[in-house]
Amino acid sequence: MVRIIKVLVVLAMLGFIGLTGYAYLADLSPTASEVKLPVTLHAD
């Protein structure tokens, strides 16, 4: 039983390290685009 817990802890640590590495090394910047929408103003 202890062996299974150790394996799960090691897998969780490897997953966390992999996720952290992906977040730092991957290109996660959003793409910029210009949006033009007509606006109707109701000034009374």
C-alpha positions as CSV (number, residue, x, y, z in Angstrom):
1,M,0.0,0.0,0.0
2,V,2.8,2.4,0.8
3,R,4.4,1.6,-2.6
4,I,1.2,2.7,-4.4
5,I,1.1,6.0,-2.4
6,K,4.8,6.7,-3.2
7,V,4.1,6.1,-6.9
8,L,1.1,8.5,-6.8
9,V,3.1,11.1,-5.1
10,V,5.9,10.8,-7.6
11,L,3.4,11.0,-10.5
12,A,1.8,14.1,-9.0
13,M,5.1,15.8,-8.6
14,L,6.1,15.0,-12.2
15,G,2.8,16.3,-13.4
16,F,3.2,19.5,-11.4
17,I,6.8,20.0,-12.7
18,G,5.6,19.3,-16.3
19,L,2.7,21.8,-16.0
20,T,5.0,24.5,-14.5
21,G,7.5,23.9,-17.3
22,Y,4.8,24.2,-19.9
23,A,3.5,27.4,-18.4
24,Y,7.0,29.0,-18.5
25,L,8.1,27.7,-21.9
26,A,4.9,27.7,-24.0
27,D,3.7,30.7,-25.9
28,L,0.6,31.6,-23.9
29,S,0.3,35.2,-25.1
30,P,-3.0,36.2,-26.5
31,T,-3.4,37.2,-30.2
32,A,-4.1,40.9,-30.6
33,S,-6.7,41.9,-33.1
34,E,-8.6,45.2,-33.8
35,V,-12.4,45.1,-33.3
36,K,-14.6,47.8,-34.7
37,L,-18.3,47.8,-33.7
38,P,-20.8,50.6,-34.4
39,V,-22.4,52.1,-31.3
40,T,-25.7,53.9,-31.2
41,L,-26.0,56.5,-28.5
42,H,-29.4,57.6,-27.3
43,A,-28.9,61.1,-25.9
44,D,-32.2,62.5,-24.8
